[in-house]
Protein backbone atom coordinates (compact mmCIF):
# COMPACT_ATOMS: atom_id res chain seq x y z
CA UNK A 1 0.00 0.00 0.00
CA UNK A 2 2.86 2.37 0.79
CA UNK A 3 4.33 1.88 -2.69
CA UNK A 4 0.91 2.50 -4.25
CA UNK A 5 0.41 5.67 -2.22
CA UNK A 6 3.81 6.96 -3.29
CA UNK A 7 3.41 5.94 -6.93
CA UNK A 8 -0.04 5.19 -8.31
CA UNK A 9 1.35 3.08 -11.15
CA UNK A 10 -0.44 0.19 -12.83
CA UNK A 11 2.22 -2.19 -11.49
CA UNK A 12 1.66 -1.06 -7.90
CA UNK A 13 -2.12 -1.28 -8.38
CA UNK A 14 -1.70 -4.88 -9.57
CA UNK A 15 0.46 -5.73 -6.55
CA UNK A 16 -2.11 -4.35 -4.11
CA UNK A 17 -4.90 -6.32 -5.81
CA UNK A 18 -2.83 -9.52 -5.72
CA UNK A 19 -2.09 -9.09 -2.00
CA UNK A 20 -5.76 -8.43 -1.25
CA UNK A 21 -6.71 -11.60 -3.16
CA UNK A 22 -4.12 -13.58 -1.17
CA UNK A 23 -5.46 -12.25 2.12
CA UNK A 24 -8.95 -13.36 1.11
CA UNK A 25 -7.78 -16.83 0.05
CA UNK A 26 -5.98 -17.21 3.37
CA UNK A 27 -9.12 -16.25 5.32
CA UNK A 28 -7.23 -13.30 6.82
CA UNK A 29 -4.81 -15.63 8.64
CA UNK A 30 -1.97 -13.18 9.28
CA UNK A 31 0.50 -15.84 10.48
CA UNK A 32 0.08 -17.87 7.31
CA UNK A 33 0.21 -14.73 5.15
CA UNK A 34 3.45 -13.57 6.79
CA UNK A 35 5.05 -17.03 6.45
CA UNK A 36 4.15 -17.28 2.75
CA UNK A 37 5.26 -13.69 2.11
CA UNK A 38 8.67 -14.50 3.64
CA UNK A 39 8.88 -17.53 1.33
CA UNK A 40 7.97 -15.34 -1.65
CA UNK A 41 10.83 -13.01 -0.75
CA UNK A 42 13.17 -16.02 -0.59
CA UNK A 43 11.86 -17.27 -3.94
CA UNK A 44 12.47 -13.86 -5.50
CA UNK A 45 16.07 -13.97 -4.28
CA UNK A 46 16.48 -17.48 -5.70
CA UNK A 47 15.01 -16.45 -9.06
CA UNK A 48 17.01 -13.22 -9.26
CA UNK A 49 19.33 -13.33 -12.23
CA UNK A 50 17.58 -16.41 -13.61
CA UNK A 51 16.45 -15.40 -17.10
CA UNK A 52 13.55 -17.87 -17.10
CA UNK A 53 12.82 -17.87 -13.36
CA UNK A 54 9.26 -17.22 -12.24
CA UNK A 55 7.98 -16.90 -8.68
CA UNK A 56 4.63 -18.65 -8.37
CA UNK A 57 2.43 -18.35 -5.27
CA UNK A 58 -0.17 -21.14 -5.29
CA UNK A 59 -3.09 -21.10 -2.87
CA UNK A 60 -6.47 -22.75 -2.73
CA UNK A 61 -9.42 -20.66 -3.84
CA UNK A 62 -11.96 -21.22 -1.05
CA UNK A 63 -14.84 -21.20 -3.56
CA UNK A 64 -13.51 -24.23 -5.48
CA UNK A 65 -12.77 -27.81 -4.54
CA UNK A 66 -9.94 -30.16 -5.46
CA UNK A 67 -7.46 -29.61 -8.26
CA UNK A 68 -9.51 -26.81 -9.78
CA UNK A 69 -9.31 -24.83 -6.56
CA UNK A 70 -5.57 -24.25 -6.91
CA UNK A 71 -4.85 -20.72 -8.09
CA UNK A 72 -1.77 -18.63 -8.79
CA UNK A 73 -1.82 -15.27 -7.02
CA UNK A 74 -0.01 -12.22 -8.31
CA UNK A 75 0.29 -13.87 -11.72
CA UNK A 76 1.38 -11.69 -14.61
CA UNK A 77 -1.23 -10.61 -17.08
CA UNK A 78 -2.20 -13.58 -19.20
CA UNK A 79 -1.32 -13.30 -22.85
CA UNK A 80 -4.88 -14.41 -23.64
CA UNK A 81 -6.61 -12.03 -21.26
CA UNK A 82 -6.77 -8.30 -21.94
CA UNK A 83 -7.18 -7.44 -18.26
CA UNK A 84 -4.93 -8.09 -15.30
CA UNK A 85 -6.30 -10.71 -12.91
CA UNK A 86 -4.75 -10.97 -9.42
CA UNK A 87 -5.63 -14.67 -9.37
CA UNK A 88 -5.74 -17.26 -12.15
CA UNK A 89 -6.26 -21.00 -12.03
CA UNK A 90 -3.12 -23.10 -11.92
CA UNK A 91 -4.01 -24.73 -15.24
CA UNK A 92 -4.59 -21.34 -16.94
CA UNK A 93 -1.30 -20.06 -15.56
CA UNK A 94 0.63 -23.02 -16.95
CA UNK A 95 -1.18 -22.84 -20.30
CA UNK A 96 -0.72 -19.09 -20.78
CA UNK A 97 2.38 -18.09 -18.83
CA UNK A 98 4.78 -21.03 -18.68
CA UNK A 99 7.13 -21.73 -21.56
CA UNK A 100 9.50 -24.63 -22.02
CA UNK A 101 12.63 -23.94 -19.99
CA UNK A 102 10.92 -21.73 -17.40
CA UNK A 103 12.02 -22.46 -13.85
CA UNK A 104 9.12 -22.15 -11.41
CA UNK A 105 9.97 -21.15 -7.84
CA UNK A 106 6.78 -22.31 -6.15
CA UNK A 107 5.57 -20.87 -2.85
CA UNK A 108 2.72 -22.82 -1.30
CA UNK A 109 1.55 -24.72 1.73
CA UNK A 110 -1.04 -26.65 -0.26
CA UNK A 111 -0.58 -30.37 -0.90
CA UNK A 112 0.26 -31.94 -4.26
CA UNK A 113 1.04 -28.71 -6.11
CA UNK A 114 4.22 -30.15 -7.64
CA UNK A 115 2.33 -33.22 -8.82
CA UNK A 116 -0.38 -31.05 -10.38
CA UNK A 117 2.23 -28.95 -12.18
CA UNK A 118 3.79 -32.10 -13.60
CA UNK A 119 0.33 -33.33 -14.70
CA UNK A 120 -0.12 -29.99 -16.48
CA UNK A 121 3.10 -30.56 -18.43
CA UNK A 122 5.76 -28.72 -16.42
CA UNK A 123 9.04 -30.64 -16.34
CA UNK A 124 9.68 -31.80 -12.77
CA UNK A 125 13.31 -30.63 -12.90
CA UNK A 126 12.02 -27.09 -13.57
CA UNK A 127 9.99 -26.94 -10.36
CA UNK A 128 11.60 -25.64 -7.17
CA UNK A 129 9.38 -25.96 -4.11
CA UNK A 130 10.62 -23.06 -1.98
CA UNK A 131 10.86 -23.79 1.74
CA UNK A 132 10.05 -27.48 1.31
CA UNK A 133 12.49 -30.36 1.59
Secondary structure as UniProt FT lines:
FT   HELIX           2..6
FT   HELIX           10..25
FT   TURN            26..28
FT   HELIX           30..47
FT   TURN            48..49
FT   TURN            51..52
FT   STRAND          53..60
FT   TURN            62..63
FT   HELIX           66..69
FT   STRAND          70..73
FT   TURN            79..80
FT   STRAND          87..89
FT   HELIX           90..97
FT   TURN            100..101
FT   STRAND          103..107
FT   TURN            111..112
FT   HELIX           113..119
FT   TURN            120..121
FT   HELIX           124..126
FT   STRAND          127..129
FT   TURN            130..131
//
